[in-house]
Amino acid sequence: MKFGKTAIAAVFGASTMFSAAVTASENHTVTATLTTFEPTVINIAVGDSVTWTQMNGHDTQSLEGYIPEGAKTWHSQMGANHTQTFDQEGIYFYICTPHWGTAMGGVIIVGEPTNYEAIAANNPRGATRRLMRQLDAHLGN
């Protein structure tokens, strides 16, 4: 009888730890500087969130055509720190709208870069091309 209770407790304990690991999400920080986001490219897991800090004079906005199809878009309030949760796998380009002319933007890779080909097919130019080069360097392409 004691063995049965111990085995049940072990199985229950392991399943509880496994479900906690599966549901645990992480918050990643991106810091706005004068005209850059640091880090520029980050990898996160599905369900994780990103918080943009030191946003005085900045915002963050997903870049149309450079996020996974059907993914949730965002545009933060100017000057306010912002947290965004990512529930869909893929690559997300984002920009600071007042400083996009100086190429202030970044890339978030959520899980696997499943939409890489679609982003490359957009034939990025200008500041978007700069983000594409940084993404490629990050991925080892």
Steps between C-alpha positions, in 0.01 A plus 500: 500500500782739585665433161176584317462834678867585436466417131183708469666791681805478270287496185284788627808701600667446163186595309460815710860604432458424128181705470664789688793491257269494201292794621789712630570796276786744503508877463782640288616862512586721203640842586456809284809714463544817299410339165536124555336215684732276705516217425397546138422130441372265771374145519206417725266207548134490404304649792787722614470876515725793418507823700643810333655736756643853505242597239510876559449643149449153347228254413498147361286381212486172311604542138228401254611221267783400734315298762342152472177485305206535737720615791382767741631847413583770753578870529602627841429838648770762436740534794355210701670173583311220328462124549386270219437125524575284196276197452583421136828360374702692242700815436371844599657824375413811700586868476506825695277716282662841572851357446440253217681742265815429705428125475385459861342160505547145616420135444340243728528131409225306677579129501601399147536763223211344306426807286860572394434426132194729496705784652787448255250495210398857596842608366570732797647840416644787702470467875310172462796356306725595794276299733506211252882502498503493880249215502712305250815556707315386811375186323842432346377548143 
